[in-house]
Amino acid sequence: MLTPIALCYNSKTIALTLVFLEVSAVQLSRRSSPVFYNISRRRHQIAVLNKQIEEFEDLFLSTLNDKESEKSQVLLYPIGNGVQDEVHLVGRVVCDSAGQLNGQSIVLEGSSRTSKCNRVRLDVSSLPSYSLFPGQIVLVSGIYTNDGCFHAKQLTDPPLVPRPIETKVKTDLNFMIASGPFLLANGNLSAFEELLRRAEEDPSVQSLILLGPFIDERSSYVQNLQDKTYEQVFQDLIEKIKSFRIKTILIPSLRDIHHDLIYPLSPFTINDNKDLAILYGCEPSFVSIDGLQCAITSTDILCHLSSEEISLNQTTERMCRLIRHLFQQHTFYPLIPPNESVSIEYEQAMQYAKIDSLPHLFITSSDLRPFIKFIDSVCAINIGRLVKNQDSTMINNASGTYAKIFLSKTDDDISNGTILNDHLHIQILRL
């Protein structure tokens, strides 16, 4: 069963579970080599974003017309062509001003194929409930009003991405996962060393997944670095990992000052990478551990979405709702325009930040409070950060967290959320 997070954050252990592990095979997502970015012209970016709306138009039509097979077929109407009848529109939610989205600033932008990229102001005053954010693609049913607005009567989100194929776990799986920052304020590696020591000394743990930032651009130590280069500090971390005997996966972050600054991120490139115990993944990544599908991102999309989403009369807990948006929008980062800390190459993002199927685990590192939640059949985990207080020079004051995940072997299909819940044990631990 799922192990809950305790409410008391003063204790070192937030949740306790006894776990055991046998050898497992780890596979990274298909993107394993660096990508060289070109400066995209605005026209090209618009074409990529437009294609995404068109794909969702096709998805809505196929889904709704399958359900309405015994009734009249659902048709999509062009945005901007006012008619008196009730019609269905598909488009991207846009804010009509430079400020944040609100109930009076919602605009729906259509595709070039159906609507010639026209926009219409969306009146949501009659909707009993909604959850909207900039960049979200939705289907809206309603009527045009005399003032040129579209009066929404019903709002439909896209269907979730499909469930994964049948998955049976033949051996017990046990791994640890942590996210940076890893350095204390004086550049000390004691917090990082303590994490590695715990992973090595626990005989049940086979692999360790580390999410960036490794060389955090927000760190005062990194900002004032003089005696070393960023790459040398990163190499010190790599050498420290090599000194411990554990298979490790490294996922970069947009906050890594020595790496790419454009999302999605290619893996770290190491000139002399002869140590097969260290694997390098992209950001975001799909990691398969003996069939257990883990969707992993070091980008704080939950915090970004949380600051932009507007909602009314929602019964679903907010974090669950935000994560569900990712599965409905079929991407790790659906917010458009992105947060000011994120620069996106949209053509790459449509390919490498795409969510094609529901994972078994969705793992992220957010500045929001750590949590463990089930959304549909997916277990979502915010592992927090290993060093929460970057002003600290002592490990006892780092006040960070990491996670330990155990999945017991089963002949049942873990793609079934109930089965996964019964066999999954998660700890979120204090350093």
Steps between C-alpha positions, in 0.01 A plus 500: 500500500600864471698638792375850592718794590487579869388848598795546735798632304731527802575131512774364277277229356174611346383146424637154579487187286715185494607421144715249309636498143645269240694603190303711250556623145485874433414655163490870417268675258586510131681834511853415609719732294550878501274715284631810328243777506445744219350843547136448406322766305175615651310375196640151554406502869146604410477212251607249766248631755228508235566138411443409863151656494421311179606171660264565790219588258541157344519339843179668620314408181603135512423470872165679499372344179581154633285577805228660288491225238126452541434874485588773256871551439676778693643772275749773588408854406754769402586746775396855415206414270202606709182292463181470702514124550689322776837386363820326611837678493850363562781736582780605731430710809675838474507803729395821324743716696852497640373419849383173648199310371168577667131442433474812283819459295450152350542475123474187285741475206421265212715315249585627153331197342161548664493862617778683311659562843207722603432577865183558700443622853367220720219567747516233773246659736243223442737208549434318830873423534823533309878478528690704240853618432680668206598247235228249586315351201131437564169439325231756584130468419283811500359788299624832365354810665421838346813657648724258308582276798453125509272404789626164627241247616731200529876454512664167414862409570687268264499130591790366702789342318451122473597266780829311471510147367453213743795495741593227745790545739708183524735617778475738792615850404658749736665829411567843646445835332612847601511846348749785529622737613768270644758758612489688829563875512878456533518239222518217752394158369407349838126486421571335165744256660245406766243418230751282313605329822140411586444361151817288512453369853141389441533152343147519361569806282635427155474831316498870575338766281630855540319802358667838451586766573849371568674835448213729596497848348316624810773384740704778659802268493464444125436868432822596681711212371858609427748217552320245278292488186140378505609189311766422760246519783270270304789260441560495877142379542551232235818378669316489832228283342763267352652447844177333612394166355150564372338535158405866453290692248553876458223726367593866427308812600443839340668643810829321421720792407756282318246333269246588229252776578227396256218257581492205440854426615738250346700272733825612658801436277802353677825483303636195677189302584633146544304432817196299394358532851404861420229564241401842364140579414327798343254743660223395504560124496316172488694243701400133490614285793415138421180620332405757764445816293614817676433845351757732658542877478727742686312804365259645757192489278269456801616826656474676163150365431389573855576870454313523167196272533157644576219276620141499622315243713762228464456191716835346405799583721712760325826307457310204357319734263822662377670166436191374319528802268838365382345166409207670325723741307740213418813692600732561795476878448163624364530859627517755212663744532735323740619629833768770466760252625433261209611540138334245271587375154150391403588266215726302734245521783221356285719194447705458816271650765198311373312252719381217276362269768426510871805407708479288811686767697516875438797644688584868531706729719306810592547781749147417614452272800596133437206269436390154385170486312310268268353656185296251299737200482819706548691554823634857503788594730657835580831400657595853605866609499799352680628841613199717575691774680782610268624751757597217732861388541407208728330178390273508807349826376458394137143384582458319168321181395545206264288197412536125523271291281426129529280291271443137592490240225160393372341297222219754481499798263635808681344721230189450709518774762357278774763232439777762495374650825501158669863426407656847522670633812646851504705684758576870497792538738679788663870527435 
